[in-house]
Amino acid sequence: MSVFPLPPDTEPGDLSVQGTVGIQSGNSNHCDYLVRMSLLTKLPDAEIARYYESAAIEGLEGRPLSGTVNVNPSGSWRDGFKGVIVEFFDGPHEPGFDMRCH
């Protein structure tokens, strides 16, 4: 497994990365995967969004995934850093026997 590097002037906002498996969109018999991470960055909004939109992270079945960036509207957190949440969504997939996906 390789780790995708953080962009310049960016650091983890929270050391835990959240992952969710289950039906995230739609209504039945499939599995979706969502990964969410909290970051602090000094980059302009458009630059951090462009970085993760073009990240080309490989999804479960080899499909490229792009990230969605949500910038904290309250502005600066400390020393010019602002909080952002980056999400990667992968779905729908066959549910198999995973009860979270039915």
Backbone as JSON Lines, residues from 0, in Angstrom:
{"i":0,"aa":"M","n":[0.85,-1.18,0.0],"ca":[0.0,0.0,0.0],"c":[0.89,1.24,0.0]}
{"i":1,"aa":"S","n":[0.58,2.18,-0.87],"ca":[1.33,3.43,-0.88],"c":[0.49,4.53,-0.24]}
{"i":2,"aa":"V","n":[1.16,5.51,0.27],"ca":[0.49,6.63,0.92],"c":[0.59,7.84,0.0]}
{"i":3,"aa":"F","n":[-0.52,8.49,-0.23],"ca":[-0.54,9.68,-1.07],"c":[-0.02,10.85,-0.24]}
{"i":4,"aa":"P","n":[0.97,11.58,-0.74],"ca":[1.57,12.65,0.06],"c":[0.64,13.85,0.22]}
{"i":5,"aa":"L","n":[0.8,14.54,1.33],"ca":[0.06,15.79,1.54],"c":[0.66,16.87,0.64]}
{"i":6,"aa":"P","n":[-0.15,17.83,0.22],"ca":[0.4,18.94,-0.57],"c":[1.27,19.83,0.31]}
{"i":7,"aa":"P","n":[2.04,20.74,-0.29],"ca":[2.87,21.66,0.49],"c":[2.02,22.5,1.45]}
{"i":8,"aa":"D","n":[2.61,22.93,2.53],"ca":[1.96,23.8,3.53],"c":[0.67,23.2,4.06]}
{"i":9,"aa":"T","n":[0.65,21.87,4.18],"ca":[-0.54,21.15,4.66],"c":[-0.1,20.1,5.66]}
{"i":10,"aa":"E","n":[-0.89,19.94,6.72],"ca":[-0.58,18.94,7.74],"c":[-1.88,18.3,8.21]}
{"i":11,"aa":"P","n":[-1.79,17.13,8.85],"ca":[-3.01,16.49,9.36],"c":[-3.68,17.38,10.41]}
{"i":12,"aa":"G","n":[-4.99,17.5,10.33],"ca":[-5.74,18.24,11.34],"c":[-6.13,17.33,12.48]}
{"i":13,"aa":"D","n":[-6.25,16.06,12.17],"ca":[-6.62,15.03,13.12],"c":[-5.88,13.78,12.65]}
{"i":14,"aa":"L","n":[-5.24,13.07,13.54],"ca":[-4.44,11.93,13.12],"c":[-5.28,10.73,12.67]}
{"i":15,"aa":"S","n":[-6.55,10.71,13.0],"ca":[-7.4,9.59,12.57],"c":[-8.05,9.91,11.22]}
{"i":16,"aa":"V","n":[-8.12,8.91,10.39],"ca":[-8.84,9.0,9.12],"c":[-10.12,8.2,9.3]}
{"i":17,"aa":"Q","n":[-11.23,8.76,8.91],"ca":[-12.52,8.09,9.09],"c":[-12.88,7.33,7.82]}
{"i":18,"aa":"G","n":[-13.39,6.13,7.99],"ca":[-13.86,5.34,6.86],"c":[-15.24,4.8,7.15]}
{"i":19,"aa":"T","n":[-16.09,4.78,6.14],"ca":[-17.44,4.27,6.29],"c":[-17.74,3.31,5.16]}
{"i":20,"aa":"V","n":[-18.33,2.16,5.5],"ca":[-18.74,1.16,4.52],"c":[-20.24,0.98,4.69]}
{"i":21,"aa":"G","n":[-20.97,0.98,3.59],"ca":[-22.41,0.77,3.64],"c":[-23.08,1.5,2.51]}
{"i":22,"aa":"I","n":[-24.36,1.65,2.61],"ca":[-25.13,2.36,1.58],"c":[-25.04,3.85,1.88]}
{"i":23,"aa":"Q","n":[-24.21,4.56,1.14],"ca":[-24.0,6.0,1.33],"c":[-24.87,6.82,0.38]}
{"i":24,"aa":"S","n":[-25.28,6.22,-0.74],"ca":[-26.14,6.9,-1.71],"c":[-27.1,5.87,-2.29]}
{"i":25,"aa":"G","n":[-28.24,6.32,-2.74],"ca":[-29.22,5.38,-3.26],"c":[-29.95,4.68,-2.13]}
{"i":26,"aa":"N","n":[-30.55,3.5,-2.45],"ca":[-31.38,2.92,-1.42],"c":[-31.31,1.41,-1.23]}
{"i":27,"aa":"S","n":[-30.52,0.65,-1.99],"ca":[-30.53,-0.77,-1.66],"c":[-29.48,-1.59,-2.39]}
{"i":28,"aa":"N","n":[-29.09,-2.68,-1.76],"ca":[-28.33,-3.78,-2.32],"c":[-27.06,-3.38,-3.08]}
{"i":29,"aa":"H","n":[-26.27,-2.53,-2.48],"ca":[-24.96,-2.2,-3.02],"c":[-24.08,-1.69,-1.87]}
{"i":30,"aa":"C","n":[-22.8,-1.58,-2.13],"ca":[-21.87,-1.14,-1.1],"c":[-21.12,0.11,-1.58]}
{"i":31,"aa":"D","n":[-21.06,1.1,-0.74],"ca":[-20.29,2.32,-1.01],"c":[-19.2,2.45,0.06]}
{"i":32,"aa":"Y","n":[-18.12,3.1,-0.32],"ca":[-17.0,3.31,0.59],"c":[-16.69,4.81,0.62]}
{"i":33,"aa":"L","n":[-16.53,5.35,1.81],"ca":[-16.23,6.77,1.98],"c":[-15.05,6.9,2.95]}
{"i":34,"aa":"V","n":[-14.04,7.66,2.53],"ca":[-12.89,7.95,3.38],"c":[-12.86,9.46,3.59]}
{"i":35,"aa":"R","n":[-12.71,9.88,4.84],"ca":[-12.73,11.3,5.18],"c":[-11.52,11.62,6.06]}
{"i":36,"aa":"M","n":[-10.81,12.7,5.7],"ca":[-9.68,13.12,6.53],"c":[-9.73,14.62,6.76]}
{"i":37,"aa":"S","n":[-9.27,15.0,7.93],"ca":[-9.23,16.4,8.34],"c":[-7.8,16.91,8.18]}
{"i":38,"aa":"L","n":[-7.64,18.06,7.52],"ca":[-6.33,18.65,7.28],"c":[-6.31,20.12,7.67]}
{"i":39,"aa":"L","n":[-5.13,20.64,7.89],"ca":[-4.89,22.07,8.06],"c":[-3.98,22.5,6.93]}
{"i":40,"aa":"T","n":[-4.32,23.6,6.26],"ca":[-3.51,24.03,5.12],"c":[-3.4,25.54,5.06]}
{"i":41,"aa":"K","n":[-2.33,25.99,4.45],"ca":[-2.15,27.41,4.15],"c":[-2.44,27.69,2.67]}
{"i":42,"aa":"L","n":[-2.69,26.64,1.9],"ca":[-2.93,26.8,0.47],"c":[-4.25,27.53,0.2]}
{"i":43,"aa":"P","n":[-4.32,28.28,-0.91],"ca":[-5.6,28.89,-1.29],"c":[-6.64,27.79,-1.56]}
{"i":44,"aa":"D","n":[-7.9,28.11,-1.36],"ca":[-8.99,27.14,-1.53],"c":[-8.91,26.42,-2.87]}
{"i":45,"aa":"A","n":[-8.74,27.16,-3.96],"ca":[-8.73,26.57,-5.3],"c":[-7.55,25.62,-5.47]}
{"i":46,"aa":"E","n":[-6.41,25.93,-4.86],"ca":[-5.22,25.09,-5.02],"c":[-5.36,23.76,-4.28]}
{"i":47,"aa":"I","n":[-5.88,23.79,-3.06],"ca":[-6.06,22.53,-2.31],"c":[-7.14,21.68,-2.99]}
{"i":48,"aa":"A","n":[-8.19,22.31,-3.49],"ca":[-9.24,21.57,-4.22],"c":[-8.67,20.94,-5.48]}
{"i":49,"aa":"R","n":[-7.9,21.68,-6.24],"ca":[-7.29,21.16,-7.48],"c":[-6.36,19.98,-7.17]}
{"i":50,"aa":"Y","n":[-5.6,20.06,-6.09],"ca":[-4.67,18.99,-5.72],"c":[-5.42,17.67,-5.52]}
{"i":51,"aa":"Y","n":[-6.51,17.7,-4.76],"ca":[-7.23,16.46,-4.48],"c":[-8.18,16.05,-5.59]}
{"i":52,"aa":"E","n":[-8.68,16.98,-6.37],"ca":[-9.51,16.61,-7.53],"c":[-8.7,15.88,-8.58]}
{"i":53,"aa":"S","n":[-7.41,16.18,-8.67],"ca":[-6.56,15.53,-9.66],"c":[-5.66,14.46,-9.04]}
{"i":54,"aa":"A","n":[-5.98,13.99,-7.85],"ca":[-5.12,13.07,-7.11],"c":[-4.98,11.69,-7.75]}
{"i":55,"aa":"A","n":[-6.0,11.22,-8.47],"ca":[-5.98,9.91,-9.11],"c":[-5.68,8.78,-8.11]}
{"i":56,"aa":"I","n":[-6.41,8.79,-7.01],"ca":[-6.34,7.7,-6.03],"c":[-7.09,6.52,-6.64]}
{"i":57,"aa":"E","n":[-6.53,5.32,-6.48],"ca":[-7.16,4.13,-7.06],"c":[-8.22,3.59,-6.11]}
{"i":58,"aa":"G","n":[-9.43,3.39,-6.64],"ca":[-10.53,2.86,-5.86],"c":[-10.48,1.34,-5.75]}
{"i":59,"aa":"L","n":[-11.52,0.78,-5.18],"ca":[-11.58,-0.64,-4.89],"c":[-11.38,-1.51,-6.13]}
{"i":60,"aa":"E","n":[-11.99,-1.16,-7.24],"ca":[-11.88,-1.96,-8.46],"c":[-10.96,-1.31,-9.48]}
{"i":61,"aa":"G","n":[-10.05,-0.47,-9.02],"ca":[-9.07,0.14,-9.91],"c":[-9.51,1.44,-10.56]}
{"i":62,"aa":"R","n":[-10.74,1.87,-10.31],"ca":[-11.2,3.15,-10.87],"c":[-10.49,4.3,-10.19]}
{"i":63,"aa":"P","n":[-10.13,5.32,-10.97],"ca":[-9.52,6.5,-10.32],"c":[-10.58,7.28,-9.55]}
{"i":64,"aa":"L","n":[-10.24,7.71,-8.35],"ca":[-11.14,8.51,-7.53],"c":[-10.54,9.9,-7.37]}
{"i":65,"aa":"S","n":[-11.39,10.89,-7.38],"ca":[-10.92,12.24,-7.08],"c":[-11.51,12.64,-5.74]}
{"i":66,"aa":"G","n":[-10.81,13.51,-5.05],"ca":[-11.26,13.95,-3.74],"c":[-12.15,15.17,-3.84]}
{"i":67,"aa":"T","n":[-13.04,15.29,-2.87],"ca":[-13.87,16.47,-2.71],"c":[-13.35,17.22,-1.49]}
{"i":68,"aa":"V","n":[-13.12,18.51,-1.64],"ca":[-12.55,19.31,-0.55],"c":[-13.61,20.28,-0.03]}
{"i":69,"aa":"N","n":[-13.79,20.29,1.29],"ca":[-14.7,21.22,1.95],"c":[-13.87,22.1,2.87]}
{"i":70,"aa":"V","n":[-13.88,23.4,2.6],"ca":[-13.08,24.35,3.39],"c":[-13.93,24.91,4.52]}
{"i":71,"aa":"N","n":[-13.36,24.97,5.71],"ca":[-14.05,25.55,6.85],"c":[-14.32,27.03,6.58]}
{"i":72,"aa":"P","n":[-15.57,27.44,6.56],"ca":[-15.88,28.83,6.23],"c":[-15.51,29.84,7.31]}
{"i":73,"aa":"S","n":[-15.11,29.36,8.5],"ca":[-14.8,30.29,9.58],"c":[-13.42,30.93,9.44]}
{"i":74,"aa":"G","n":[-12.68,30.55,8.4],"ca":[-11.41,31.22,8.14],"c":[-10.23,30.6,8.84]}
{"i":75,"aa":"S","n":[-9.3,31.43,9.25],"ca":[-8.01,31.0,9.77],"c":[-8.14,30.29,11.11]}
{"i":76,"aa":"W","n":[-7.36,29.25,11.3],"ca":[-7.35,28.5,12.55],"c":[-6.17,28.93,13.41]}
{"i":77,"aa":"R","n":[-4.94,28.82,12.89],"ca":[-3.75,29.3,13.59],"c":[-2.66,29.58,12.57]}
{"i":78,"aa":"D","n":[-1.9,30.59,12.79],"ca":[-0.75,30.93,11.93],"c":[-1.05,30.83,10.44]}
{"i":79,"aa":"G","n":[-2.23,31.27,10.03],"ca":[-2.58,31.26,8.62],"c":[-3.13,29.93,8.11]}
{"i":80,"aa":"F","n":[-3.22,28.91,8.97],"ca":[-3.8,27.63,8.56],"c":[-5.32,27.71,8.61]}
{"i":81,"aa":"K","n":[-5.96,26.96,7.73],"ca":[-7.42,26.82,7.77],"c":[-7.75,25.33,7.71]}
{"i":82,"aa":"G","n":[-8.86,24.96,8.27],"ca":[-9.28,23.57,8.29],"c":[-9.98,23.18,7.0]}
{"i":83,"aa":"V","n":[-9.67,21.98,6.51],"ca":[-10.36,21.42,5.36],"c":[-10.67,19.96,5.64]}
{"i":84,"aa":"I","n":[-11.75,19.48,5.04],"ca":[-12.11,18.07,5.08],"c":[-12.02,17.56,3.65]}
{"i":85,"aa":"V","n":[-11.29,16.47,3.46],"ca":[-11.16,15.86,2.14],"c":[-11.87,14.51,2.18]}
{"i":86,"aa":"E","n":[-12.73,14.26,1.18],"ca":[-13.47,13.0,1.12],"c":[-13.22,12.31,-0.21]}
{"i":87,"aa":"F","n":[-13.09,10.98,-0.14],"ca":[-13.01,10.13,-1.32],"c":[-14.17,9.15,-1.25]}
{"i":88,"aa":"F","n":[-14.99,9.13,-2.29],"ca":[-16.17,8.26,-2.36],"c":[-15.96,7.23,-3.46]}
{"i":89,"aa":"D","n":[-16.25,5.97,-3.17],"ca":[-16.13,4.89,-4.14],"c":[-17.38,4.02,-4.06]}
{"i":90,"aa":"G","n":[-18.14,4.0,-5.12],"ca":[-19.35,3.18,-5.14],"c":[-20.13,3.42,-6.41]}
{"i":91,"aa":"P","n":[-21.13,2.66,-6.67],"ca":[-21.59,1.49,-5.93],"c":[-20.8,0.24,-6.33]}
{"i":92,"aa":"H","n":[-20.75,-0.72,-5.41],"ca":[-20.12,-2.02,-5.64],"c":[-21.09,-3.12,-5.23]}
{"i":93,"aa":"E","n":[-20.86,-4.32,-5.71],"ca":[-21.67,-5.46,-5.3],"c":[-21.54,-5.64,-3.78]}
{"i":94,"aa":"P","n":[-22.64,-5.93,-3.1],"ca":[-22.6,-6.03,-1.64],"c":[-22.0,-7.34,-1.11]}
{"i":95,"aa":"G","n":[-22.04,-8.38,-1.9],"ca":[-21.58,-9.67,-1.4],"c":[-22.36,-10.05,-0.15]}
{"i":96,"aa":"F","n":[-21.67,-10.56,0.86],"ca":[-22.33,-10.97,2.11],"c":[-22.2,-9.92,3.2]}
{"i":97,"aa":"D","n":[-21.79,-8.71,2.87],"ca":[-21.61,-7.66,3.85],"c":[-22.97,-7.09,4.23]}
{"i":98,"aa":"M","n":[-23.4,-7.33,5.46],"ca":[-24.72,-6.9,5.91],"c":[-24.87,-5.39,5.99]}
{"i":99,"aa":"R","n":[-23.78,-4.65,6.02],"ca":[-23.86,-3.19,6.04],"c":[-24.36,-2.65,4.71]}
{"i":100,"aa":"C","n":[-24.4,-3.5,3.7],"ca":[-24.68,-3.04,2.34],"c":[-26.0,-3.55,1.78]}
{"i":101,"aa":"H","n":[-26.87,-4.04,2.63],"ca":[-28.17,-4.54,2.16],"c":[-29.29,-3.74,2.76]}
